[in-house]
Every structure is written in structure tokens, then in C-alpha cells.
Amino acid sequence: MTTRISELPLLAPGKKQPRINFRKALRHFKRLIADKEDTAEVFHVVEALAGNAFVRNARNFRQSSHAREIMDRNVDLPAMLDDHDQLRRLPAGSLGQAYVRFMEKEGLTAAGLVAEYDRYGNGQKQPDDLAEWYSNRTRDTHDLFHVLTGYGRDALGEDCLLAFSYSQDPNLGIIFIAYGGGMEVKKELSHGIPVLSAIRQGQNLGKAAKRIAYHDIEKLLAMQLDDARKLLNVGEPTLYRKAMEMCRDQGIDPYAVASQTAAA
């Protein structure tokens, strides 16, 4: 008999919370710089600097108003998000339709991100504690965050989104990659382009927004994109857009900047 998610312990008996290891984080960050498509390195950095973040974030989620309902339903998010035919049936202008356009344009799938995580970890299918289940939930909604926030998959867009995500569910590894990646981007751009300011704004926007992972993702997908942003209080990424405009004005392709450092 499968254990209900709401009955899982915060941390499985015998499982230890990882110790913060800056040396390991730096080693894997350097590998990420060398190959930005190696998403497994992101997970290594996040784990190396997590400390008690996974347990703390899961505990905070469990105390939120709709947590029990979300846990009892336990929707398979990757399967739902990859059912593009079903999402296309949602109303025009919905978050779901915008998500499909984004994923197909970028050649991404939710299952692909899970596969990268399995390559990093042990490939375990059923979480044995709430910390792991909630961590998977935040992983599976990463690309949905792109659509809700308006941050692209260029290096700066990814760094801004990570800063936003950090404020939603704090983990030292996430903010380490955000600003570390930002410094790599800044090396290649002229003075005046607001790289670090855009990342800091992303962090502030994430703090001001409601916790997206605390909401029913299926219901959000059916909403008009603008309405979902309003409900979640997701602000405008003005400095990121300014940086993108300045890049275009200078003939710079944002996707070619720090092309080996974006934390995808």
C-alpha cells in the first residue's frame, strides 16, 4: 500500500541532512561553467550548500493553507505538464497554453529535467520523506516559473530566475549559482548593462510574490496568464528587460553571452 504524502515524515529515519560544503559547491560550479547544459551540476551545487534547506522548505509548505489538499491529490506534475495536447485545450491566453509554446520553442520537457535529476541522484521514483517530495515539486515547476516571471533561458534570464526561486524557497546553493553566474555574464557585457541589479530585482520579486509551489498548479494552468500573475503577485522584471534591450541595441545576442554558464 502506497503511503500518502501527508503521512510521510519530514525527513526519513536514518537520513542525514547534508552538511554545507563550499569546496564541493565550487568544484561543481566550475564544471557547470565549463558546460552549462550539464544540469546535473546544478543539483550538485544546490545539494552541497543546502544544509537544512530541504527540510525547512518542506516544513513551511506543510504549514500552508492548501498543503493537505495538494499532498492528498499528489498530482504527477511532469506527466501533467508534458501532456501538451491537454494543455492546448485550455482557453486561449491561459498560462497552460503559454507554457506549451515556451516548452516547444525551447525544445524542453518536464520529464527531461527529471531525467537530469535522476542522473545526479539515485533515480528513486517514490520519495521517502516530505523534504524530497517538496524538492521534486519545486524542480518540476522550474520551467513554469520562466513563463510566469517572463525570464528567458539566456544566461542572465536563468540567473534572475534562480534569484527569484531562492526567495520562494531559500537554498544557499541556488543564490550562489545566481550571482556566480551573473558575475560570468557581467564579464562579457559592457558597463551600464544592469546585470547584477537585474538579478537582485529577481530576488526581490520572488520575495514579494506568493509562494507559487503552494498553489494548485493545475488550476493555475487554466487561468489567464495575466490573471495568474496577478493572483501570485508576480511583478515585472523591468531591469532584465532593460538589459535585454541594451544587448540588442549593441548587437549582442543574449543567448550567446556566457553561453557556458547559464544554469538551465
Disulfide bonds with the S-S distance in Angstrom:
none
